[in-house]
């Protein structure tokens, strides 16, 4: 509830020889998350600056993105490039911030030194990070990095339907608002006619989910 109670719990854990990491929940709506993507070369130079916005997530408040889009958000570019320059990271990089509704400042959420779940969204926008990383390792020329398309979105239908249901129960969104937000060309994380098996396996997994929850674990 307050700093005094926090200190009491920390002392109790310390007496048991247990270390604790305290994190803060940054307040703000679901669309307050902004991510920065880049590739730092061997000399610490960023080869690109790309940002995306998380519009909804599941579970609501702390989950994975169910609907996100590419944008160009200068505060995230500036803070993200300073962050990676300061820690000396190299290669494919992503850092996520949340806009704190209390002071309007970006707060660090997480850093990913890897490809992320939004990799396909970034590729659809015109930046192929996978090809860039491969070409750099193979000594081949970089793919085009001189620009990307804003407004490109990626939608996870099943997960986003769950997010919508929870947000609607909380009074955070209406069916009309949800439907309007989807009135644009959508890209999907898995669905492609050239390679349908990942999509079919994902659909099968979700089809089994309600039955899996009814199973009991033997005592």
ABEGO torsion letter per residue (X at the ends): XBAAAAAAAAAAAAAAGBBBBBBBBBBEBAAABBBBBBBBBAAGBBABBBBBBBABBOBBGABBBABBBBBBBAAAAAAAAAAAAAAGBBEBBBBBBBBBAAAGBBBBABBBBBBBAAAAAAAAAGBBAAAAAAAAAAGBBBBBAAEBBBGBBBBBAAAAAAAAAAAAAAGABBAAAAAAAABBBBBBAABBAABAAAAAAAAAAAAAAAAAAABBBBX
